């Protein structure tokens, strides 16, 4: 049976294990609701993929949860409208 002649130092051991670690998942923002999701997947929050509705998420929810989710979606849409650049007419009014 093989026996090492010299003890492996901590630094040599750690250099060997340098690339053994967990990597953060790459996340992208959903174009519809703004939640972070894995790329090339349907958003589990709003059910959209590439701007098209694939899954009707609100259909499976209770009445109370559905109202809550609809309010959140409307609030996100209002925020997005506010972030859009203003036209010259809107700037002159402000």
C-alpha positions in Angstrom: 0.0 0.0 0.0 1.3 3.4 -0.9 2.3 5.8 1.9 3.3 9.4 1.2 6.9 10.2 2.0 6.1 13.8 3.1 3.1 15.5 4.6 1.1 17.6 2.2 1.2 21.2 3.4 -2.0 23.3 3.9 -1.0 25.7 1.1 -0.4 22.8 -1.5 -3.7 21.2 -0.5 -5.6 24.5 -0.8 -4.0 25.2 -4.2 -5.3 21.9 -5.4 -8.8 22.6 -4.1 -8.8 26.2 -5.6 -11.5 25.4 -8.2 -13.8 23.3 -6.1 -16.6 25.6 -5.0 -20.2 26.4 -5.7 -20.9 29.1 -8.4 -23.7 31.7 -8.2 -26.5 31.0 -10.7 -26.7 33.5 -13.5 -30.1 35.3 -13.1 -31.9 37.7 -15.5 -34.8 40.0 -15.0 -38.2 39.1 -16.3 -39.2 41.5 -19.0 -42.8 41.6 -17.8 -42.7 41.7 -13.9 -39.0 42.4 -13.2 -38.4 39.4 -10.9 -35.0 37.6 -11.2 -35.3 34.2 -13.0 -33.0 31.7 -14.7 -32.4 32.5 -18.3 -34.5 30.7 -21.0 -37.2 29.7 -18.5 -40.8 30.8 -18.0 -41.3 33.3 -15.2 -43.0 31.4 -12.3 -44.4 34.7 -11.0 -46.2 36.1 -14.1 -46.1 33.1 -16.5 -44.5 35.1 -19.4 -41.7 34.0 -21.7 -40.2 36.3 -24.3 -43.1 38.7 -23.9 -45.8 36.0 -24.5 -48.0 34.5 -21.9 -47.3 30.8 -21.6 -48.9 29.9 -18.3 -51.9 31.6 -16.7 -50.6 31.9 -13.2 -53.6 33.7 -11.8 -56.0 30.9 -12.8 -54.7 28.5 -10.1 -54.6 31.0 -7.3 -57.3 31.6 -4.6 -59.4 34.8 -4.9 -57.5 36.6 -2.2 -54.1 35.7 -3.6 -55.2 36.6 -7.1 -56.2 40.1 -6.1 -52.9 40.5 -4.2 -50.8 39.4 -7.2 -52.8 41.6 -9.6 -52.1 44.6 -7.4 -48.4 43.8 -7.4 -48.3 43.5 -11.2 -50.1 46.8 -11.7 -47.7 48.5 -9.3 -44.7 47.2 -11.3 -46.2 48.4 -14.6 -46.8 51.9 -13.1 -43.1 52.0 -11.9 -41.9 51.0 -15.4 -44.0 53.8 -17.0 -42.5 56.4 -14.6 -39.0 55.3 -15.5 -39.5 55.9 -19.2 -37.9 59.1 -20.5 -40.2 62.1 -20.8 -41.0 63.7 -24.1 -40.4 67.4 -24.8 -44.1 68.3 -24.1 -44.1 66.4 -20.7 -40.8 68.1 -19.8 -42.2 71.6 -20.5 -45.3 70.9 -18.4 -43.1 70.0 -15.4 
